[in-house]
Amino acid sequence: MAYIYTHTRSSGGLFNLARFRAKKKVLKVLIRELLFADDAALAAHSEEALQQLMDRFAAACKEFGIIISLKKTEIMCQEAHNVPTISIDEHTLAVVDRFTYLGSTISSHLSLDSELDTRIGKAATAMAHLTKRLWENDMLTVNTKRRVYQAVVLSTLLLYGSEAWTLYSYQEARLNVFHLRCIRRLLGLAWQDRVTNIDVLAKARNLSMYAILMTRRLRWLRHVSRMTFCLGSLPLA
């Protein structure tokens, strides 16, 4: 069977790739399943291995009196030549190309374009719903509009999983264009006003999308580094 393997260290230096070449203090962890609150994701590299995992998982659920939601259980393949046929108690599970969980869209072609389409669409809808009440309201200050924009629109765009995105330059540029378009609308500026993007960000006292994504990544890396250090400090059985 083939599953997901990951390397970690028990002595720090998680992000120093040269240290992973050492033979000591390097742990090779085998991941068969991922747990998300009351949900579970099983990973395998072959149809036979996945069916065996599903059979064992279904048997364990029966032993503990847990019911599997067959309607919500789906199969997604990445770089698979043939569509697998996986079943639970003679019920064949559906095979999908896209799967959405907690606001994040995972696609079978390993591209973030589908995820960005969904996020930008939801953020644009949230932006449009506040047009008359907020963006076109002259009684509100720019600071108030900026805070609402960050709480409603930006949180919709970047709330789940954005710190772990691996984006291409054109994808970052696409997010930045949408971000700047929203800020111009917030400030009541049109392209005919000939205001540069730097001046737009300065007037709104906001960062560019490149800076926002970098900040979220650094914050996430710092959190992972601390968590890895805590796990590495635990005694091994």
N, C-alpha and C positions, 0 to 999 in steps of 0.2 A: 504494500500500500504506500501511496505517496501523499503527504500532507504538507502543511505549511511549516517551514523551519525558520527560526529566527535566532540570531546570535546576540548575546548580552554578556556583560561582565559584572563581577562581584566586587571589583576594586575601583570603580569609577572609570573615567575615560570612555564614556559611552560613545561620544561623537568623534573620537580619534580612531579613524579606520585602520591606522597602522598597528594599533594595539590588538586588533582582532586577529592578526596573523600569529600571535603568540599561542603556544600550546597550553599554557597554564592560565588559570583564572578566566577562561572563556567558556561560557555555557552554551550548549546547543539545545534549544527548547523546541519540542514538538507540539504543534498546535493542531488539535483535531476538531475543536468546536470553539465558537465565540458566543459568550453569554451577554445579552442585552436586557437587563431587568427581567421580565417574565418571558422573553423570547430567546431563541437559540438559533445559531447558524452553524451548519455542518460543512466542512470543507474536505474535498478529496480530489485526486487527480485522475480518477477513472470511474466509469459507471458502476463497475462491480464494487469498488471500495465505498462509493456513496450509498449504494443500496444496502450494503452490509451495515454501515453506520445508521441508516434510517431504521433498519430492522431492530438493531440493538436499542436505539433511542425509543422506538415505539414500545418495545418490550419493557423497558425501564419505566416508561410513563404508565403502562398498565399496572405494574407492580405497586406504584405509588398512588394510583387512582387519579392520574393527570390525563386530561383529555386534550388531544392535539387538534387545533383548528385546521381542518383540511382545506378550507376555502382560502385561508391566509398563507398556507404553506406552498411555496413555489420554488422552482428550480431555475437557476440562471447559470449559463455556461459561458466561459471566456476562452476564446480561441479553440473551440471544440469543432471537430470535423463532422461528427454525427450527433444528432439530438438524442440525449439519453432518455430512457423510460424508467422512471423511478416511481414506486408505488408504496403506499402504506395501507395495510389491510385490504388489498385488492383495489384500492383507490389510486388511480394514476394521477400524479401531481402535474400541474401545468408548468410548461417551460416558457419563460418570459425573457425578453431582451432588456427590459428595464425594471428596476425594483426600487421602490421608494420606502425609506424607513427613517422616521424622525426628521422629516424634511429634507433628507439627502437622497439624491437619485443616483443609483449605481447602474451602469450600462454594461452590456456584454462586450462591447467593442473597446472598453477601457479608455474612453474619452470623456473629458469633462464638459464637452459641448452641450450634451443633454441636460446636465446639472445646471450649467449657466443659463440655458434657455428657460428652465423652470424658475430659477431664482430671480432672474431679471424680470420675467413676466409677473411674478408675484409682487416684487418690489415696485414695478411700474403701476400695477393696480392699486397698491397702497398709496402711492404718490398721487394718483389721479383722484382717489376718493377724498383727499384733503385739499383739493384745489380751491374751492370757494370758501371753505371754513377756515383755512389756514394760509395757504400760499398767497391768495389774493386779498387777504384781510390786512388792510393798512393799519389797523389798530394794534397789531401785534408787532413786537420788536424782532429784529433779525436773530437775536440770541434765543428767543423763544422758539422761533421756527427752526433754528439749527438743532436745538435739543429734541424737538419732536421728530425731526428728520433722522437724527441718530437713533432715537428709540424705536421708531416705527419702520422706516424705510431701510436703513442700514442693517438693523437687526434682522429684517426679513431676508436681506441679500446675503449676509455673512454669518448668520447665527450658528448653524450646525456644520461642523467639519471644515470650514474654510481655512482654519489654521494648518490643516494637513493637506491642502490642495497642492498639486504639482502642476503649475500653470505654464503654458507657453506664452511667449511675449505677446502674441496677437490676442490671447484670452485676457491677459492683464490689461491690455490696451482697451479691449471691449468693455471691461468693468469700469475702467477709468473714464471712458467716454460717457457711459450711463451716469456715473457719479457726478461728473461735471455738468451734465445736462440737468440733473436734478437740482444741483446747487444754483445754477443760473435761473431756473424756474423759481427757486426759493427766494432769490434776490430780486426777481422781476426783471432780469436782464435778457435781452435778445441778441442774436448774432449781429444785428445791425449796429449795436452799441459799440462794437469793436473793443471789447474788454478781454485782455489776455487771460489764459487759464490761471496763471500765477496770481494775478490781481483778483480773480474770482475767489480763489481759495483764501487769499488774505482777507478779503472783505467778509467772508463767511467764517473766518477763523477755523478752518477745517483743513485736514490733511488730504493729500492726494490718495487715490486708491492704492498706488504702489506702496506708499508709506504705511497705510492702514494694514495691508496684507503682511508687510514685513514685521510690523509690531505684533500682530497676532501670532505669527510664526515663532518669533523669539519668545513670546510669553508661553506658548505651548511647549517649545523645546526646554525652557527652564523648568516647567512643571514636570515634563517627562524625565528630565535629568534628576530632579529631586525624588521622584517616585522610584526610579531605577536604583538610586543610592539606598533608599529605604529597603527595597526588596533585596538588594545585594548584601545588606548588613544582617539579614536574617540568617540564623544558623541552618545549614543544610542537613537533612536527615541522612 
